[in-house]
Amino acid sequence: MYCFALHIVALVSNGYDNMKCIIHDNATLSWWLIKKMQNIDKMNIWHPFTVQKQYQDNVNIVSGDGAILVDQDGHEYIDLVSSWWCNLHGHSNKEIAEAIYSQAQNLEHVIFAGYTHNPAISLTDNILHHMPTTLNRVFFSDNGSTSVEVAMKVAFQYHRNLGDNRRDRFIAFNGGYHGDTFGAMSVSAQSGYHNLFAPMLCKCEYFDYPYITDKNVGNIAEIENEILHQLDVYLSKNSNYVVGLIIEPIIQGASGMRICRPEFIDRLLHLCRSHNIITICDEIMVGFYRTGQMFAVDHLSEYPDIICLSKGLTGGFLPLGMTIVSDYIYAAFYSSDINKTFLHGHTYTGNPISCAAANKSYEILMRDITKESIIHLSNFIKDNFVLLGIIPFVTNIRSFGCIGAFDITKPELVNDIIAKLKAKGLLMRPLCGTTLYWMPPYCITNEQLNQSFSVLTDTLKMFV
Ligand SMILES: *Cc1c(COP(=O)(O)O)cnc(C)c1O
């Protein structure tokens, strides 16, 4: 009776304090409270990348364990997208949770100018261990977009610091996605996400990304040659006006898991070097073994001048960005002149708790058992995704490392397919309205993989 009365109070008053009071009063949420929470979500929260007028009740996730997420009704979902590509070792990983807890008890944050701390130093050491000796200067920030902003601003100021004031544009790729802030949008304008903002963006020249499809696979080498030729022609005339080039190495994520050949990226970096163009590889999605190697650039023989990291950096626990800069670029900032200083920083730069999570995630990543899971996962995807070819509306089946994707030739089916998969406990989310993909955490079990694949196959068959 007492409980029931409190629920009524909460419903009627719309007061947050009353609601908290009920949560303390009764750990299991009542129907009333669930409705109330749902209503706040609907009326007061603006969700990302969401068509607001098509609002459907969001699934309220209350816990996670490994590759599994659990909603408030107790339904389980296998997280096949690593919660936007960041989770590596599973949800609520105990070791990372412990590392965060003990760091928080010791030092939660400290100003990163004039002060430093061991979690950031260790993380720098861990990551640079995988870089050539020339890529050795790390700038910390908060997320993927900020790591790209830092890369772009460093590249721009590098030329100014050397007295070269002509350079006013970047080179990027059609379909490339580097984040949602203004600088990042300026080099992602052809990704389909940012068209509206075109008048507000800085200058950028776009070239095609030679991603492989069923149709072009036979002449992909010619397509690559043509793009490199066009770029060579452009640079021969305009290289003095170019700040730098940015690319997602091997896989363009947001525009639909579009895969190109590593050879192309290698030749591209080589071409840029011959024209003295700064190259930036955005490894925000592909880093940390998504491609089967620690970094996508590990598939290459050339290295870029700047690398951007985020997403998997903390194992998916906390936001953190890292921009790794070559020593020759840093040298242009090494001066006692304030005008040559990189006057940039975010409040939470190098946050110790994020760094502690990243260090623990790194430690787990380096274990043999994790490497074995990564190999198993990439083999599973490679061997099984091709079997989806029996479904008439499935095309362009592709995979690289731990990422598998395919396109649906009947886009009108995609929302219904995703809804069915969700009802059957698979968390998948389409890209660009036609691409479905998997990028699960490495800890996903063989049983979960088999179950996911049979649910996926059965569901697709229902729509034939
Ligand atoms: C997600 C992503 C970004 C942006 O990262 P945020 O943390 O979302 O700002 C940039 N580049 C690539 C390749 C990404 O996948």
The ligand as an ORCA input file, in Angstrom:
! r2SCAN-3c Opt
* xyz 0 1
  C      33.478      7.420    -34.973
  C      34.492      7.973    -35.878
  C      34.963      9.275    -35.724
  C      34.402     10.230    -34.697
  O      34.602      9.799    -33.395
  P      33.671     10.388    -32.223
  O      34.255      9.832    -30.973
  O      32.283      9.859    -32.507
  O      33.721     11.864    -32.295
  C      35.968      9.717    -36.560
  N      36.478      8.912    -37.504
  C      36.054      7.641    -37.685
  C      36.690      6.791    -38.726
  C      35.038      7.132    -36.888
  O      34.600      5.892    -37.080
*
